[in-house]
């Protein structure tokens, strides 16, 4: 009979050697960290409009269900790191002795012969793909399983290749191909126990309680999961452990410390505009021209705005009209930011200062500074963008010195 896992299985999520000191992050601890950050991002980083979009994308449209799904994604995103192909991986910048130590731990826990021979297919079954395959195997539908498959930025388009990987490379998932072998059952049991823990940790009793989610919600939660994984994987925010430590001594304190070090900018929450002419003049130092005023009035009279297209000749103020419209739309739809896209680096540089001035004006209204970035490939050569980055870096240094 195959024994269940111990309370502290030695699956690793991250490992590192620094100045001769071995450190690691247990897989379960990393799943807890990402789950907690997912929930923090849900409550304190997503805009109200984004949260509402996710909630309305569910077949059971309540925030309680949405938060349970958010937790489930965090708790299962790296489920496939509990596979022999991942656990036998050597680290990138550590001594082979650290790899051997972690493998030996698993051997002592019953995962016999792990890493004893080279697996010729070890370059397959990336843990994102394998995670989607395992969730599908456990009955999770494609709408949710595909979020796990894409959490490293590349969704799995070909479901057949995923199924072929799961059926054709069993040794990557279970160390051997023979389902009757005890080691196969050992891996299967370990993964299923971790999956069942994830359900319970998310407030769910079974897979059947997971909601259905449409594509809009999938995209938003994919982004949230990627962001949470990026934050929780930063070792300054969520430090690795000494090898004899298996869990955080105080998870709430660990979360708060990591969150404060990341310290997101406060979301922009624009107020409604009561006087179009006065507010426009305050933003841009001139009264709105006819096309600008008509656009603003049209938006003001729209209850459920969607995509708005303004066509007008050069020189009539489309940029200011667009920025003012963004402010109106953000208020009406509960959004907290804008993306201003232009066709070339030169045109982006030309508009950047005007958008920066507008951002500073709306910051004066709310009393809060706004985050703004120029994101083309040569933004470092833009003096104003570089100065802004230098100021933000200095503020980060001061914040750390005072903390």
C-alpha positions in Angstrom: 0.0 0.0 0.0 1.3 3.5 -0.9 1.5 5.8 2.1 0.1 9.3 2.0 2.4 12.2 2.1 3.9 13.6 5.3 2.7 16.9 6.7 5.9 18.5 5.3 6.6 17.0 1.8 9.9 18.1 0.5 8.8 19.4 -2.9 10.7 22.5 -3.8 9.4 25.5 -5.8 12.7 27.5 -5.7 16.2 26.8 -4.6 19.3 29.0 -4.4 22.9 29.1 -3.2 24.1 32.4 -1.9 27.6 32.9 -0.4 27.8 29.1 0.2 24.4 29.1 2.0 21.7 26.8 0.7 18.2 28.1 0.6 14.9 26.8 -0.7 11.2 27.6 -0.9 8.9 24.7 -0.4 6.3 24.3 -3.1 3.3 24.5 -0.7 4.7 27.7 0.8 5.0 29.2 -2.7 1.4 28.2 -3.5 0.2 29.9 -0.2 2.2 33.0 -1.0 0.8 33.3 -4.5 -2.8 32.6 -3.3 -2.5 35.4 -0.7 -1.1 37.9 -3.2 -3.8 37.0 -5.7 -6.4 38.0 -3.1 -4.6 41.2 -2.2 -4.5 42.1 -5.9 -8.2 41.4 -6.2 -9.1 43.7 -3.3 -6.4 46.4 -3.6 -5.1 46.5 -7.2 -7.8 45.7 -9.6 -10.2 48.5 -10.3 -13.9 48.2 -9.4 -14.7 47.9 -13.0 -12.3 45.0 -13.5 -13.7 43.2 -10.5 -17.2 43.6 -11.9 -16.1 42.4 -15.3 -14.8 39.2 -13.7 -17.8 38.7 -11.5 -20.2 39.2 -14.4 -18.2 36.7 -16.5 -19.0 33.9 -14.1 -22.1 31.7 -14.4 -22.6 32.4 -10.6 -22.0 36.1 -10.5 -21.1 36.8 -6.9 -17.8 38.2 -5.5 -17.7 35.3 -3.0 -17.5 32.8 -6.0 -15.0 35.1 -7.8 -12.6 35.2 -4.8 -12.8 31.4 -4.4 -11.8 31.1 -8.0 -9.0 33.6 -7.5 -7.7 31.6 -4.6 -8.0 28.3 -6.5 -5.8 29.7 -9.3 -3.1 30.8 -6.9 -3.2 27.5 -5.0 -2.9 25.3 -8.2 -0.8 27.4 -10.5 2.4 25.4 -9.9 0.8 22.1 -9.1 2.9 20.4 -11.8 6.1 21.3 -9.9 5.1 18.2 -7.9 6.3 16.0 -10.7 9.6 14.0 -11.1 10.6 15.9 -14.2 10.6 19.2 -12.2 11.8 17.9 -8.9 14.9 16.3 -10.5 15.8 19.6 -12.3 19.2 21.0 -11.5 19.2 24.7 -10.3 20.6 27.4 -12.5 23.1 29.0 -10.1 23.6 26.6 -7.3 26.0 23.8 -6.3 25.0 20.3 -7.4 25.1 19.4 -3.7 21.9 21.4 -3.1 20.2 19.5 -5.9 21.3 16.2 -4.4 20.2 17.2 -0.9 16.7 18.1 -2.1 16.4 14.9 -4.2 17.7 12.8 -1.3 15.0 14.2 0.9 12.3 13.0 -1.5 14.0 9.6 -1.7 13.8 9.3 2.1 10.1 10.1 1.8 9.5 7.2 -0.6 10.2 8.7 -4.0 12.7 6.0 -4.8 15.3 6.4 -7.6 14.3 10.0 -8.3 17.1 11.5 -10.5 18.9 8.2 -10.7 18.9 8.2 -14.5 18.6 10.8 -17.2 15.1 11.2 -18.6 15.4 11.7 -22.4 12.0 13.6 -22.5 12.8 15.9 -19.5 12.8 19.0 -21.8 9.1 18.4 -22.4 6.2 18.8 -20.0 6.9 22.4 -18.9 5.1 22.8 -15.5 2.5 25.3 -17.0 1.5 22.8 -19.7 1.7 19.9 -17.2 -0.4 21.9 -14.7 -3.2 22.3 -17.2 -3.0 18.6 -18.1 -3.3 17.6 -14.4 -6.2 19.9 -13.7 -8.0 18.6 -16.8 -7.3 15.0 -15.5 -9.0 16.0 -12.2 -12.1 17.2 -14.0 -11.4 21.0 -14.1 -12.9 22.4 -17.3 -10.8 24.1 -20.0 -12.0 27.6 -19.2 -10.2 27.5 -15.8 -7.5 24.9 -16.6 -6.3 27.0 -19.5 -5.5 29.9 -17.2 -3.0 27.7 -15.4 -1.6 26.6 -18.7 -1.0 30.2 -19.7 0.4 31.6 -16.5 3.9 32.0 -17.9 2.5 34.2 -20.7 1.8 31.7 -23.5 -1.6 30.0 -23.4 -1.7 26.4 -24.8 -3.5 26.6 -28.1 -3.2 23.0 -29.1 -5.1 20.9 -26.6 -4.2 17.8 -28.5 -0.5 18.4 -27.9 -1.3 18.7 -24.1 -3.2 15.5 -24.1 -0.5 13.8 -26.1 2.1 15.0 -23.6 0.1 13.7 -20.7 -0.5 10.3 -22.2 2.8 9.9 -24.1 5.2 11.0 -21.5 3.9 9.5 -18.3 7.4 9.2 -16.8 7.5 13.0 -16.7 4.4 13.0 -14.5 4.8 9.8 -12.5 8.5 8.7 -12.9 7.5 5.5 -14.7 5.0 4.6 -17.4 3.6 1.5 -15.6 0.5 2.6 -13.7 0.8 -0.5 -11.4 4.2 0.5 -10.1 4.2 1.8 -6.5 6.3 4.9 -7.5 3.6 5.8 -10.1 1.0 5.6 -7.4 3.2 7.6 -5.0 3.4 10.5 -7.4 -0.3 10.3 -8.3 -1.3 10.3 -4.7 1.0 13.3 -3.9 -0.4 15.4 -6.7 -4.0 14.5 -5.9 -3.4 15.4 -2.2 -2.0 18.7 -3.2 -4.9 19.3 -5.5 -7.4 18.4 -2.8 -5.6 20.8 -0.4 -5.9 23.6 -3.0 -9.7 23.0 -3.2 -10.0 23.2 0.6 -7.6 26.2 0.8 -9.9 28.0 -1.7 -13.1 27.3 0.2 -14.3 24.6 -2.2 -15.5 21.1 -1.4 -15.2 19.7 -5.0 -14.3 20.5 -8.6 -18.1 20.7 -9.3 -18.2 23.9 -7.2 -15.9 25.7 -9.6 -17.8 28.3 -11.7 -17.8 28.6 -15.5 -16.0 31.7 -16.8 -16.1 33.4 -20.2 -13.2 34.7 -22.1 -13.2 38.2 -20.7 -12.9 36.9 -17.2 -10.2 34.4 -18.3 -8.0 37.2 -19.7 -8.4 39.4 -16.6 -7.6 36.5 -14.2 -4.7 35.3 -16.3 -3.2 38.8 -15.9 -3.9 38.8 -12.2 -2.3 35.4 -11.7 0.8 36.3 -13.7 1.2 39.5 -11.6 0.7 37.6 -8.3 3.3 34.9 -9.3 5.7 37.6 -10.4 5.4 39.4 -7.0 5.5 36.3 -4.8 8.5 35.0 -6.8 10.6 38.1 -5.9 12.9 36.8 -3.2 13.3 40.3 -1.6 9.5 40.4 -1.0 9.0 36.7 -0.1 12.4 35.4 1.1 13.6 31.8 0.7 14.0 29.6 3.8 16.9 27.8 5.4 16.8 24.1 4.5 15.4 23.1 7.9 12.4 25.4 7.5 9.2 24.1 5.8 6.7 26.9 6.4 6.4 30.5 7.4 6.3 31.1 11.1 3.7 33.9 10.6 2.1 33.9 7.1 0.1 37.1 7.7 3.3 38.9 8.7 5.1 37.5 5.7 2.3 38.6 3.3 2.1 42.2 4.8 5.9 42.6 4.6 6.0 41.4 1.0 3.1 43.5 0.0 4.5 46.7 1.5 7.8 46.2 -0.1 6.2 45.9 -3.5 3.9 48.8 -2.6 1.6 49.3 -5.6 0.6 52.8 -6.6 -2.8 53.9 -5.4 -5.5 53.3 -8.0 -6.8 56.3 -9.9 -10.4 56.9 -9.0 -11.6 59.9 -10.9 -14.7 61.9 -9.8 -17.6 62.7 -12.0 -17.3 65.9 -14.0 -20.0 68.4 -13.2 -18.8 71.3 -15.4 -17.2 70.2 -18.7 -15.9 73.6 -19.7 -14.4 74.5 -16.3 -12.8 71.1 -15.8 -11.4 71.0 -19.3 -9.9 74.4 -18.8 -8.3 73.3 -15.5 -6.8 70.3 -17.2 -5.4 71.9 -20.4 -5.3 75.7 -19.7 -7.8 76.5 -22.5 -11.5 76.2 -23.0 -12.7 73.2 -25.1 -13.1 73.7 -28.8 -16.3 72.6 -30.4 -15.3 69.0 -31.3 -13.8 68.5 -27.8 -16.9 69.8 -26.1 -19.3 67.7 -28.2 -17.3 64.5 -27.5 -17.4 65.2 -23.8 -21.1 65.9 -23.9 -21.8 62.8 -25.8 -19.9 60.7 -23.3 -21.7 62.4 -20.4 -25.0 61.4 -21.9 -24.0 57.8 -22.4 -25.1 55.3 -19.8 -23.1 52.2 -20.8 -20.1 53.5 -23.0 -18.0 51.1 -25.0 -15.5 51.9 -27.8 -15.7 55.6 -28.9 -14.0 56.7 -32.1 -13.2 60.4 -32.8 -12.2 61.3 -36.4 -11.1 64.9 -36.9 -8.4 66.9 -38.9 -4.9 67.5 -37.4 -4.7 70.4 -35.0 -8.2 70.4 -33.6 -7.1 68.8 -30.2 -7.8 65.1 -30.5 -5.2 64.4 -27.8 -6.8 66.6 -25.2 -10.2 65.3 -26.3 -9.0 61.7 -25.8 -7.5 62.3 -22.4 -10.6 64.1 -21.2 -12.8 61.3 -22.6 -10.6 58.7 -20.7 -11.2 60.6 -17.5 -15.0 60.5 -18.1 -15.0 56.9 -19.1 -12.8 55.8 -16.2 -15.4 57.4 -13.8 -18.4 55.8 -15.6 -16.9 52.3 -15.8 -14.9 52.1 -12.7 -11.5 51.9 -14.4 -8.2 53.1 -13.0 -5.7 53.7 -15.9 -5.2 54.4 -19.6 -3.0 53.1 -22.4 -2.1 55.7 -25.0 -0.9 54.0 -28.1 0.9 55.7 -31.0 2.5 54.3 -34.2 6.1 55.4 -33.7 8.7 56.1 -31.0 8.9 59.7 -32.3 5.2 60.4 -32.0 5.2 58.7 -28.5 8.0 61.0 -27.4 6.1 64.0 -28.7 3.0 63.2 -26.8 4.6 62.0 -23.6 5.1 65.4 -22.0 1.4 66.4 -22.7 0.2 63.2 -21.0 2.5 63.7 -18.1 1.1 67.2 -17.6 -2.4 65.9 -17.7 -1.5 63.1 -15.2 0.0 65.7 -12.8 -3.2 67.8 -13.1 -5.5 64.9 -12.1 -3.0 64.0 -9.4 -3.4 67.5 -7.9 -7.2 67.0 -7.8 -7.0 63.8 -5.8 -3.8 64.7 -3.9 -2.1 61.5 -5.1 0.8 61.0 -7.5 0.1 58.9 -10.6 2.3 56.3 -12.1 3.2 56.9 -15.8 5.6 55.2 -18.1 6.9 55.6 -21.6 7.3 52.0 -22.8 8.9 52.0 -26.2 12.3 50.4 -26.7 14.3 53.6 -26.5 12.4 55.3 -23.6 15.7 55.6 -21.7 16.9 58.1 -24.2 13.9 60.4 -23.4 15.1 62.9 -20.8 11.8 63.4 -19.1 11.1 59.7 -18.9 14.5 59.0 -17.5 14.2 61.8 -14.9 10.8 60.4 -13.8 12.4 57.0 -13.4 15.2 58.5 -11.4 12.7 60.2 -9.1 10.8 57.0 -8.5 14.0 55.1 -7.8 15.1 57.8 -5.2 11.7 57.6 -3.6 12.1 53.8 -3.3 15.5 54.2 -1.7 14.1 56.7 0.8 11.1 54.5 1.6 13.4 51.5 2.3 15.6 53.7 4.5 12.7 54.8 6.6 11.1 51.4 6.9 
